[in-house]
């Protein structure tokens, strides 16, 4: 599970870098990809947005699942403390 979380951070970082590169480093990108000059729809910009969105969505669902598991464990531990203590005293 931890590897998947790391992948989401890498995807979000890649998306962030691509978007910043297209906003502020447009000339650098055009030096590497001269065919992009004159295009109104820049594929690297939208690829950056897609990478970031994909990483964020995956992280959202992983985090939601981990919070639910943590909440379930805390409830079980609290029940064990409350009811487990009274059961032990009733058995004696």
C-alpha positions in Angstrom: 0.0 0.0 0.0 2.9 2.4 0.8 4.3 1.9 -2.7 1.0 3.0 -4.2 1.1 6.1 -2.1 4.6 6.9 -3.3 3.5 6.5 -6.9 0.6 9.0 -6.3 3.1 11.5 -5.0 5.4 10.9 -8.0 2.5 11.4 -10.4 1.4 14.6 -8.7 4.9 15.9 -8.7 5.4 15.1 -12.4 2.1 16.8 -13.2 3.1 19.9 -11.2 6.5 20.0 -13.0 5.0 19.7 -16.4 2.4 22.4 -15.8 5.0 24.8 -14.4 7.4 24.0 -17.2 4.7 24.8 -19.8 3.7 28.0 -18.0 7.2 29.4 -17.2 9.6 27.4 -19.4 7.8 27.5 -22.7 11.0 28.3 -24.6 12.8 25.4 -23.1 10.1 23.0 -24.2 10.0 24.5 -27.7 13.8 23.9 -28.0 13.3 20.2 -27.3 10.0 19.8 -29.2 9.9 22.4 -32.1 6.8 20.8 -33.6 4.7 22.2 -30.7 5.3 25.8 -31.8 2.1 27.5 -33.0 -0.2 24.9 -31.4 -3.0 26.4 -29.3 -3.6 23.0 -27.4 -0.3 22.1 -25.8 -0.2 18.3 -25.1 2.5 18.5 -22.4 0.3 21.0 -20.4 -2.7 18.7 -20.5 -0.6 15.7 -19.8 0.7 17.4 -16.7 -2.9 18.2 -15.6 -3.9 14.6 -16.3 -1.0 13.2 -14.3 -1.7 15.4 -11.3 -5.4 14.6 -11.4 -4.8 10.8 -11.7 -2.4 10.9 -8.7 -4.8 13.0 -6.7 -7.8 10.7 -7.3 -5.8 7.6 -6.5 -4.5 9.1 -3.3 -8.0 10.2 -2.3 -9.4 6.7 -2.5 -6.3 5.2 -0.7 -6.5 7.8 2.0 -10.3 7.3 2.4 -9.7 3.5 2.8 -6.9 4.0 5.3 -9.0 6.4 7.4 -11.9 3.9 7.4 -9.6 1.1 8.6 -8.0 3.3 11.3 -11.5 4.4 12.5 -12.7 0.7 12.6 -9.6 -0.3 14.6 -10.1 2.6 17.1 -13.7 1.6 17.6 -12.8 -2.0 18.2 -10.1 -1.0 20.7 -12.5 1.3 22.5 -15.1 -1.4 22.6 -12.5 -3.9 23.9 -11.5 -1.4 26.7 -15.1 -0.6 27.7 -16.8 -4.0 27.4 -13.7 -6.1 27.9 -13.1 -4.6 31.3 -16.7 -5.1 32.5 -16.7 -8.7 31.2 -13.6 -9.5 33.2 -15.1 -8.2 36.4 -18.4 -10.1 35.8 -16.5 -13.4 35.3 -14.8 -13.1 38.7 
